[in-house]
Amino acid sequence: MSGIDKSFIPRVPTALLAQSEPTFVKTALSDPLWFQVMQEEYNALIQLGTWFVVDLPPGKQAIGCKWVFRIKENPNGTENRYKVRVVAKGFHQK
């Protein structure tokens, strides 16, 4: 492999990891590890006072949100940590 820039050699594809990133919340909730990470993220958001419940004005709809799941990897391709975020579906905003 001399002459080939090793930075362009692909790492282990995510599909081959022991654990995969869930696509659906229901799937994540059934896995104890992802469930714990979701609880930690939710508790952090509550502690920071990220949102509060209010009544919507007539004719208005709330912007939805979704959970995003990621397995962060070390530079050598090994699993480092599980990360969960709640994100707003801003594309629904008018």
Distance bins in CASP14 RR format, pairs under 12 A and 6 or more apart:
PFRMAT RR
TARGET T0000
AUTHOR 0000-0000-0000
RMODE 2
METHOD distances of the structure
MODEL  1
1 8 0 0 0 0 0 1 0 0 0 0 0
1 9 1 0 0 1 0 0 0 0 0 0 0
3 9 0 0 0 0 0 1 0 0 0 0 0
7 75 0 0 0 0 0 1 0 0 0 0 0
9 76 0 0 0 0 0 1 0 0 0 0 0
9 77 0 0 0 0 0 1 0 0 0 0 0
10 16 0 0 0 0 0 1 0 0 0 0 0
10 77 0 0 0 0 0 1 0 0 0 0 0
11 17 0 0 0 0 0 1 0 0 0 0 0
11 73 1 0 0 1 0 0 0 0 0 0 0
11 74 0 0 0 0 1 0 0 0 0 0 0
11 75 0 0 0 0 1 0 0 0 0 0 0
11 76 1 0 0 1 0 0 0 0 0 0 0
11 77 1 0 1 0 0 0 0 0 0 0 0
11 78 0 0 0 0 1 0 0 0 0 0 0
11 79 0 0 0 0 0 1 0 0 0 0 0
12 18 0 0 0 0 0 1 0 0 0 0 0
12 71 0 0 0 0 0 1 0 0 0 0 0
12 73 0 0 0 0 1 0 0 0 0 0 0
12 74 0 0 0 0 0 1 0 0 0 0 0
12 75 0 0 0 0 0 1 0 0 0 0 0
12 76 0 0 0 0 1 0 0 0 0 0 0
12 77 1 0 1 0 0 0 0 0 0 0 0
12 78 0 0 0 0 1 0 0 0 0 0 0
12 79 0 0 0 0 0 1 0 0 0 0 0
13 20 0 0 0 0 0 1 0 0 0 0 0
13 73 0 0 0 0 0 1 0 0 0 0 0
13 77 0 0 0 0 0 1 0 0 0 0 0
14 20 1 0 0 1 0 0 0 0 0 0 0
14 21 1 0 0 1 0 0 0 0 0 0 0
14 69 0 0 0 0 0 1 0 0 0 0 0
14 70 0 0 0 0 1 0 0 0 0 0 0
14 71 1 0 0 1 0 0 0 0 0 0 0
14 72 0 0 0 0 0 1 0 0 0 0 0
14 73 0 0 0 0 1 0 0 0 0 0 0
14 77 0 0 0 0 1 0 0 0 0 0 0
14 79 0 0 0 0 0 1 0 0 0 0 0
15 21 0 0 0 0 1 0 0 0 0 0 0
15 71 0 0 0 0 0 1 0 0 0 0 0
16 71 0 0 0 0 0 1 0 0 0 0 0
16 73 0 0 0 0 0 1 0 0 0 0 0
16 77 0 0 0 0 0 1 0 0 0 0 0
16 78 0 0 0 0 0 1 0 0 0 0 0
16 79 0 0 0 0 0 1 0 0 0 0 0
17 70 0 0 0 0 0 1 0 0 0 0 0
17 71 1 0 0 1 0 0 0 0 0 0 0
17 72 0 0 0 0 0 1 0 0 0 0 0
17 73 0 0 0 0 1 0 0 0 0 0 0
17 74 0 0 0 0 0 1 0 0 0 0 0
17 77 0 0 0 0 1 0 0 0 0 0 0
17 78 0 0 0 0 1 0 0 0 0 0 0
17 79 1 0 0 1 0 0 0 0 0 0 0
17 80 0 0 0 0 0 1 0 0 0 0 0
17 82 0 0 0 0 0 1 0 0 0 0 0
18 33 0 0 0 0 0 1 0 0 0 0 0
18 71 0 0 0 0 1 0 0 0 0 0 0
18 77 0 0 0 0 0 1 0 0 0 0 0
18 78 0 0 0 0 0 1 0 0 0 0 0
18 79 1 0 0 1 0 0 0 0 0 0 0
18 82 0 0 0 0 0 1 0 0 0 0 0
19 27 0 0 0 0 0 1 0 0 0 0 0
19 28 0 0 0 0 0 1 0 0 0 0 0
19 31 0 0 0 0 1 0 0 0 0 0 0
19 32 0 0 0 0 0 1 0 0 0 0 0
19 33 1 0 0 1 0 0 0 0 0 0 0
19 34 0 0 0 0 1 0 0 0 0 0 0
19 37 0 0 0 0 0 1 0 0 0 0 0
19 69 0 0 0 0 0 1 0 0 0 0 0
19 70 0 0 0 0 0 1 0 0 0 0 0
19 71 1 0 0 1 0 0 0 0 0 0 0
19 72 0 0 0 0 0 1 0 0 0 0 0
19 73 0 0 0 0 0 1 0 0 0 0 0
19 78 0 0 0 0 0 1 0 0 0 0 0
19 79 1 0 0 1 0 0 0 0 0 0 0
19 80 0 0 0 0 0 1 0 0 0 0 0
19 81 0 0 0 0 0 1 0 0 0 0 0
19 82 1 0 0 1 0 0 0 0 0 0 0
20 27 0 0 0 0 1 0 0 0 0 0 0
20 28 0 0 0 0 0 1 0 0 0 0 0
20 31 0 0 0 0 1 0 0 0 0 0 0
20 33 0 0 0 0 0 1 0 0 0 0 0
20 34 0 0 0 0 0 1 0 0 0 0 0
20 69 0 0 0 0 1 0 0 0 0 0 0
20 70 0 0 0 0 0 1 0 0 0 0 0
20 71 1 0 0 1 0 0 0 0 0 0 0
20 79 0 0 0 0 0 1 0 0 0 0 0
20 82 0 0 0 0 0 1 0 0 0 0 0
21 27 0 0 0 0 1 0 0 0 0 0 0
21 28 0 0 0 0 1 0 0 0 0 0 0
21 31 0 0 0 0 0 1 0 0 0 0 0
21 33 0 0 0 0 0 1 0 0 0 0 0
21 34 0 0 0 0 1 0 0 0 0 0 0
21 37 0 0 0 0 0 1 0 0 0 0 0
21 67 0 0 0 0 0 1 0 0 0 0 0
21 68 0 0 0 0 1 0 0 0 0 0 0
21 69 1 0 1 0 0 0 0 0 0 0 0
21 70 1 0 0 1 0 0 0 0 0 0 0
21 71 1 0 1 0 0 0 0 0 0 0 0
21 72 0 0 0 0 0 1 0 0 0 0 0
21 73 0 0 0 0 0 1 0 0 0 0 0
21 79 0 0 0 0 0 1 0 0 0 0 0
21 82 0 0 0 0 1 0 0 0 0 0 0
21 83 0 0 0 0 1 0 0 0 0 0 0
21 84 0 0 0 0 1 0 0 0 0 0 0
22 28 1 0 1 0 0 0 0 0 0 0 0
22 29 0 0 0 0 1 0 0 0 0 0 0
22 30 0 0 0 0 1 0 0 0 0 0 0
22 31 1 0 0 1 0 0 0 0 0 0 0
22 33 0 0 0 0 0 1 0 0 0 0 0
22 34 1 0 1 0 0 0 0 0 0 0 0
22 35 0 0 0 0 0 1 0 0 0 0 0
22 37 0 0 0 0 0 1 0 0 0 0 0
22 38 0 0 0 0 1 0 0 0 0 0 0
22 66 0 0 0 0 0 1 0 0 0 0 0
22 67 0 0 0 0 1 0 0 0 0 0 0
22 68 0 0 0 0 0 1 0 0 0 0 0
22 69 1 0 1 0 0 0 0 0 0 0 0
22 70 0 0 0 0 0 1 0 0 0 0 0
22 71 0 0 0 0 0 1 0 0 0 0 0
22 82 0 0 0 0 0 1 0 0 0 0 0
22 84 0 0 0 0 1 0 0 0 0 0 0
23 34 0 0 0 0 0 1 0 0 0 0 0
23 66 0 0 0 0 0 1 0 0 0 0 0
23 67 0 0 0 0 0 1 0 0 0 0 0
23 68 0 0 0 0 0 1 0 0 0 0 0
23 69 1 0 0 1 0 0 0 0 0 0 0
23 70 0 0 0 0 0 1 0 0 0 0 0
24 30 0 0 0 0 1 0 0 0 0 0 0
24 31 0 0 0 0 0 1 0 0 0 0 0
24 34 0 0 0 0 0 1 0 0 0 0 0
24 66 0 0 0 0 1 0 0 0 0 0 0
24 67 0 0 0 0 1 0 0 0 0 0 0
24 68 0 0 0 0 0 1 0 0 0 0 0
24 69 0 0 0 0 1 0 0 0 0 0 0
25 31 0 0 0 0 0 1 0 0 0 0 0
25 34 0 0 0 0 1 0 0 0 0 0 0
25 35 0 0 0 0 0 1 0 0 0 0 0
25 38 0 0 0 0 1 0 0 0 0 0 0
25 42 0 0 0 0 0 1 0 0 0 0 0
25 65 0 0 0 0 0 1 0 0 0 0 0
25 66 1 0 0 1 0 0 0 0 0 0 0
25 67 1 0 1 0 0 0 0 0 0 0 0
25 68 0 0 0 0 0 1 0 0 0 0 0
25 69 0 0 0 0 1 0 0 0 0 0 0
25 84 0 0 0 0 0 1 0 0 0 0 0
25 86 0 0 0 0 0 1 0 0 0 0 0
26 34 0 0 0 0 0 1 0 0 0 0 0
26 35 0 0 0 0 0 1 0 0 0 0 0
26 38 0 0 0 0 0 1 0 0 0 0 0
26 67 0 0 0 0 0 1 0 0 0 0 0
27 33 0 0 0 0 0 1 0 0 0 0 0
27 34 1 0 0 1 0 0 0 0 0 0 0
27 35 0 0 0 0 0 1 0 0 0 0 0
27 38 0 0 0 0 0 1 0 0 0 0 0
27 67 0 0 0 0 0 1 0 0 0 0 0
27 69 0 0 0 0 1 0 0 0 0 0 0
28 34 1 1 0 0 0 0 0 0 0 0 0
28 35 1 0 0 1 0 0 0 0 0 0 0
28 36 0 0 0 0 0 1 0 0 0 0 0
28 37 0 0 0 0 1 0 0 0 0 0 0
28 38 1 0 0 1 0 0 0 0 0 0 0
28 39 0 0 0 0 0 1 0 0 0 0 0
28 41 0 0 0 0 0 1 0 0 0 0 0
28 66 0 0 0 0 0 1 0 0 0 0 0
28 67 1 0 0 1 0 0 0 0 0 0 0
28 68 0 0 0 0 0 1 0 0 0 0 0
28 69 1 0 1 0 0 0 0 0 0 0 0
28 70 0 0 0 0 0 1 0 0 0 0 0
28 71 0 0 0 0 0 1 0 0 0 0 0
28 82 0 0 0 0 1 0 0 0 0 0 0
28 84 1 0 0 1 0 0 0 0 0 0 0
29 35 1 0 1 0 0 0 0 0 0 0 0
29 36 0 0 0 0 0 1 0 0 0 0 0
29 37 0 0 0 0 0 1 0 0 0 0 0
29 38 1 0 0 1 0 0 0 0 0 0 0
29 39 0 0 0 0 0 1 0 0 0 0 0
29 42 0 0 0 0 0 1 0 0 0 0 0
29 67 0 0 0 0 1 0 0 0 0 0 0
29 69 0 0 0 0 0 1 0 0 0 0 0
29 84 0 0 0 0 0 1 0 0 0 0 0
30 38 0 0 0 0 0 1 0 0 0 0 0
31 37 0 0 0 0 1 0 0 0 0 0 0
31 38 0 0 0 0 1 0 0 0 0 0 0
31 69 0 0 0 0 1 0 0 0 0 0 0
31 71 0 0 0 0 0 1 0 0 0 0 0
31 82 0 0 0 0 1 0 0 0 0 0 0
31 84 0 0 0 0 0 1 0 0 0 0 0
32 38 0 0 0 0 0 1 0 0 0 0 0
32 39 0 0 0 0 0 1 0 0 0 0 0
32 82 0 0 0 0 0 1 0 0 0 0 0
33 39 0 0 0 0 0 1 0 0 0 0 0
33 40 0 0 0 0 0 1 0 0 0 0 0
33 69 0 0 0 0 0 1 0 0 0 0 0
33 71 0 0 0 0 0 1 0 0 0 0 0
33 79 0 0 0 0 0 1 0 0 0 0 0
33 81 0 0 0 0 0 1 0 0 0 0 0
33 82 1 0 0 1 0 0 0 0 0 0 0
33 84 0 0 0 0 0 1 0 0 0 0 0
34 40 0 0 0 0 0 1 0 0 0 0 0
34 41 0 0 0 0 0 1 0 0 0 0 0
34 67 0 0 0 0 1 0 0 0 0 0 0
34 68 0 0 0 0 0 1 0 0 0 0 0
34 69 1 0 0 1 0 0 0 0 0 0 0
34 70 0 0 0 0 0 1 0 0 0 0 0
34 71 0 0 0 0 1 0 0 0 0 0 0
34 82 1 0 0 1 0 0 0 0 0 0 0
34 83 0 0 0 0 0 1 0 0 0 0 0
34 84 1 0 0 1 0 0 0 0 0 0 0
35 41 0 0 0 0 0 1 0 0 0 0 0
35 42 0 0 0 0 0 1 0 0 0 0 0
35 67 0 0 0 0 0 1 0 0 0 0 0
35 69 0 0 0 0 0 1 0 0 0 0 0
35 82 0 0 0 0 0 1 0 0 0 0 0
35 84 0 0 0 0 1 0 0 0 0 0 0
36 42 0 0 0 0 0 1 0 0 0 0 0
36 43 0 0 0 0 0 1 0 0 0 0 0
36 82 0 0 0 0 1 0 0 0 0 0 0
36 84 0 0 0 0 1 0 0 0 0 0 0
37 43 0 0 0 0 0 1 0 0 0 0 0
37 44 0 0 0 0 0 1 0 0 0 0 0
37 67 0 0 0 0 0 1 0 0 0 0 0
37 68 0 0 0 0 0 1 0 0 0 0 0
37 69 0 0 0 0 1 0 0 0 0 0 0
37 70 0 0 0 0 0 1 0 0 0 0 0
37 71 0 0 0 0 0 1 0 0 0 0 0
37 72 0 0 0 0 0 1 0 0 0 0 0
37 81 0 0 0 0 1 0 0 0 0 0 0
37 82 1 0 1 0 0 0 0 0 0 0 0
37 83 1 0 0 1 0 0 0 0 0 0 0
37 84 1 0 1 0 0 0 0 0 0 0 0
37 85 0 0 0 0 0 1 0 0 0 0 0
37 86 0 0 0 0 0 1 0 0 0 0 0
38 44 0 0 0 0 0 1 0 0 0 0 0
38 45 0 0 0 0 0 1 0 0 0 0 0
38 67 1 0 0 1 0 0 0 0 0 0 0
38 68 0 0 0 0 0 1 0 0 0 0 0
38 69 0 0 0 0 1 0 0 0 0 0 0
38 82 0 0 0 0 1 0 0 0 0 0 0
38 83 0 0 0 0 0 1 0 0 0 0 0
38 84 1 0 1 0 0 0 0 0 0 0 0
38 85 0 0 0 0 0 1 0 0 0 0 0
38 86 0 0 0 0 1 0 0 0 0 0 0
39 45 0 0 0 0 0 1 0 0 0 0 0
39 46 0 0 0 0 0 1 0 0 0 0 0
39 67 0 0 0 0 0 1 0 0 0 0 0
39 84 0 0 0 0 1 0 0 0 0 0 0
40 46 0 0 0 0 0 1 0 0 0 0 0
40 47 0 0 0 0 0 1 0 0 0 0 0
40 81 0 0 0 0 0 1 0 0 0 0 0
40 82 0 0 0 0 1 0 0 0 0 0 0
40 83 0 0 0 0 0 1 0 0 0 0 0
40 84 1 0 0 1 0 0 0 0 0 0 0
40 85 0 0 0 0 0 1 0 0 0 0 0
40 86 0 0 0 0 0 1 0 0 0 0 0
41 47 0 0 0 0 0 1 0 0 0 0 0
41 48 0 0 0 0 0 1 0 0 0 0 0
41 50 0 0 0 0 0 1 0 0 0 0 0
41 65 0 0 0 0 0 1 0 0 0 0 0
41 67 0 0 0 0 1 0 0 0 0 0 0
41 68 0 0 0 0 0 1 0 0 0 0 0
41 69 0 0 0 0 0 1 0 0 0 0 0
41 70 0 0 0 0 0 1 0 0 0 0 0
41 82 0 0 0 0 0 1 0 0 0 0 0
41 83 0 0 0 0 1 0 0 0 0 0 0
41 84 1 0 1 0 0 0 0 0 0 0 0
41 85 1 0 0 1 0 0 0 0 0 0 0
41 86 1 0 0 1 0 0 0 0 0 0 0
41 87 0 0 0 0 0 1 0 0 0 0 0
42 48 0 0 0 0 0 1 0 0 0 0 0
42 49 0 0 0 0 0 1 0 0 0 0 0
42 50 0 0 0 0 1 0 0 0 0 0 0
42 51 0 0 0 0 0 1 0 0 0 0 0
42 65 0 0 0 0 0 1 0 0 0 0 0
42 67 0 0 0 0 1 0 0 0 0 0 0
42 84 0 0 0 0 1 0 0 0 0 0 0
42 85 0 0 0 0 0 1 0 0 0 0 0
42 86 1 0 0 1 0 0 0 0 0 0 0
43 49 0 0 0 0 0 1 0 0 0 0 0
43 50 0 0 0 0 0 1 0 0 0 0 0
43 84 0 0 0 0 0 1 0 0 0 0 0
43 86 0 0 0 0 0 1 0 0 0 0 0
44 50 0 0 0 0 1 0 0 0 0 0 0
44 84 0 0 0 0 0 1 0 0 0 0 0
44 85 0 0 0 0 0 1 0 0 0 0 0
44 86 0 0 0 0 0 1 0 0 0 0 0
45 51 1 0 0 1 0 0 0 0 0 0 0
45 52 0 0 0 0 0 1 0 0 0 0 0
45 65 0 0 0 0 0 1 0 0 0 0 0
45 67 0 0 0 0 0 1 0 0 0 0 0
45 84 0 0 0 0 0 1 0 0 0 0 0
45 85 0 0 0 0 1 0 0 0 0 0 0
45 86 1 0 0 1 0 0 0 0 0 0 0
45 87 0 0 0 0 0 1 0 0 0 0 0
46 52 0 0 0 0 0 1 0 0 0 0 0
46 53 0 0 0 0 0 1 0 0 0 0 0
46 86 0 0 0 0 0 1 0 0 0 0 0
48 86 0 0 0 0 0 1 0 0 0 0 0
50 65 0 0 0 0 0 1 0 0 0 0 0
50 85 0 0 0 0 0 1 0 0 0 0 0
50 86 0 0 0 0 1 0 0 0 0 0 0
50 87 0 0 0 0 0 1 0 0 0 0 0
50 88 0 0 0 0 0 1 0 0 0 0 0
51 62 0 0 0 0 0 1 0 0 0 0 0
51 63 0 0 0 0 0 1 0 0 0 0 0
51 64 0 0 0 0 0 1 0 0 0 0 0
51 65 0 0 0 0 1 0 0 0 0 0 0
51 86 0 0 0 0 1 0 0 0 0 0 0
51 88 0 0 0 0 0 1 0 0 0 0 0
53 62 0 0 0 0 0 1 0 0 0 0 0
54 60 0 0 0 0 0 1 0 0 0 0 0
54 62 0 0 0 0 1 0 0 0 0 0 0
55 62 0 0 0 0 0 1 0 0 0 0 0
56 62 1 0 0 1 0 0 0 0 0 0 0
56 63 0 0 0 0 0 1 0 0 0 0 0
59 94 0 0 0 0 0 1 0 0 0 0 0
60 93 0 0 0 0 0 1 0 0 0 0 0
60 94 0 0 0 0 1 0 0 0 0 0 0
61 89 0 0 0 0 0 1 0 0 0 0 0
61 92 1 0 0 1 0 0 0 0 0 0 0
61 93 0 0 0 0 1 0 0 0 0 0 0
61 94 0 0 0 0 1 0 0 0 0 0 0
62 88 0 0 0 0 1 0 0 0 0 0 0
62 89 0 0 0 0 0 1 0 0 0 0 0
62 90 0 0 0 0 0 1 0 0 0 0 0
62 92 0 0 0 0 1 0 0 0 0 0 0
62 93 0 0 0 0 0 1 0 0 0 0 0
63 87 0 0 0 0 0 1 0 0 0 0 0
63 88 1 0 1 0 0 0 0 0 0 0 0
63 89 1 0 0 1 0 0 0 0 0 0 0
63 90 1 0 1 0 0 0 0 0 0 0 0
63 91 0 0 0 0 1 0 0 0 0 0 0
63 92 1 0 1 0 0 0 0 0 0 0 0
63 93 1 0 1 0 0 0 0 0 0 0 0
63 94 0 0 0 0 1 0 0 0 0 0 0
64 86 0 0 0 0 1 0 0 0 0 0 0
64 87 0 0 0 0 1 0 0 0 0 0 0
64 88 1 0 0 1 0 0 0 0 0 0 0
64 89 1 0 1 0 0 0 0 0 0 0 0
64 90 1 0 0 1 0 0 0 0 0 0 0
64 91 0 0 0 0 0 1 0 0 0 0 0
64 92 1 0 0 1 0 0 0 0 0 0 0
64 93 0 0 0 0 1 0 0 0 0 0 0
65 85 0 0 0 0 1 0 0 0 0 0 0
65 86 1 0 1 0 0 0 0 0 0 0 0
65 87 1 0 0 1 0 0 0 0 0 0 0
65 88 1 0 1 0 0 0 0 0 0 0 0
65 89 1 0 0 1 0 0 0 0 0 0 0
65 90 0 0 0 0 1 0 0 0 0 0 0
65 92 0 0 0 0 1 0 0 0 0 0 0
66 84 0 0 0 0 0 1 0 0 0 0 0
66 85 0 0 0 0 1 0 0 0 0 0 0
66 86 1 0 0 1 0 0 0 0 0 0 0
66 87 1 0 0 1 0 0 0 0 0 0 0
66 88 0 0 0 0 1 0 0 0 0 0 0
66 89 1 0 0 1 0 0 0 0 0 0 0
66 90 0 0 0 0 0 1 0 0 0 0 0
66 91 0 0 0 0 0 1 0 0 0 0 0
66 92 0 0 0 0 0 1 0 0 0 0 0
67 83 0 0 0 0 0 1 0 0 0 0 0
67 84 1 0 0 1 0 0 0 0 0 0 0
67 85 1 0 0 1 0 0 0 0 0 0 0
67 86 1 0 1 0 0 0 0 0 0 0 0
67 87 0 0 0 0 1 0 0 0 0 0 0
67 88 0 0 0 0 0 1 0 0 0 0 0
67 89 0 0 0 0 0 1 0 0 0 0 0
68 82 0 0 0 0 0 1 0 0 0 0 0
68 83 0 0 0 0 1 0 0 0 0 0 0
68 84 1 0 0 1 0 0 0 0 0 0 0
68 85 1 0 1 0 0 0 0 0 0 0 0
68 86 1 0 0 1 0 0 0 0 0 0 0
68 87 1 0 1 0 0 0 0 0 0 0 0
68 88 0 0 0 0 0 1 0 0 0 0 0
68 89 0 0 0 0 0 1 0 0 0 0 0
69 81 0 0 0 0 0 1 0 0 0 0 0
69 82 1 0 0 1 0 0 0 0 0 0 0
69 83 1 0 0 1 0 0 0 0 0 0 0
69 84 1 0 1 0 0 0 0 0 0 0 0
69 85 0 0 0 0 1 0 0 0 0 0 0
69 86 0 0 0 0 0 1 0 0 0 0 0
69 87 0 0 0 0 0 1 0 0 0 0 0
70 79 0 0 0 0 0 1 0 0 0 0 0
70 80 0 0 0 0 0 1 0 0 0 0 0
70 81 0 0 0 0 1 0 0 0 0 0 0
70 82 1 0 0 1 0 0 0 0 0 0 0
70 83 1 0 1 0 0 0 0 0 0 0 0
70 84 1 0 0 1 0 0 0 0 0 0 0
70 85 1 0 0 1 0 0 0 0 0 0 0
70 87 0 0 0 0 0 1 0 0 0 0 0
71 77 0 0 0 0 0 1 0 0 0 0 0
71 78 0 0 0 0 0 1 0 0 0 0 0
71 79 1 0 1 0 0 0 0 0 0 0 0
71 80 1 0 0 1 0 0 0 0 0 0 0
71 81 1 0 0 1 0 0 0 0 0 0 0
71 82 1 0 1 0 0 0 0 0 0 0 0
71 83 1 0 0 1 0 0 0 0 0 0 0
71 84 0 0 0 0 0 1 0 0 0 0 0
72 78 0 0 0 0 0 1 0 0 0 0 0
72 79 1 0 0 1 0 0 0 0 0 0 0
72 80 1 0 1 0 0 0 0 0 0 0 0
72 81 1 0 1 0 0 0 0 0 0 0 0
72 82 1 0 0 1 0 0 0 0 0 0 0
72 83 1 0 1 0 0 0 0 0 0 0 0
72 84 0 0 0 0 0 1 0 0 0 0 0
72 85 0 0 0 0 0 1 0 0 0 0 0
73 79 1 0 0 1 0 0 0 0 0 0 0
73 80 1 0 1 0 0 0 0 0 0 0 0
73 81 0 0 0 0 1 0 0 0 0 0 0
73 82 0 0 0 0 0 1 0 0 0 0 0
73 83 0 0 0 0 0 1 0 0 0 0 0
74 80 1 0 1 0 0 0 0 0 0 0 0
74 81 0 0 0 0 1 0 0 0 0 0 0
END
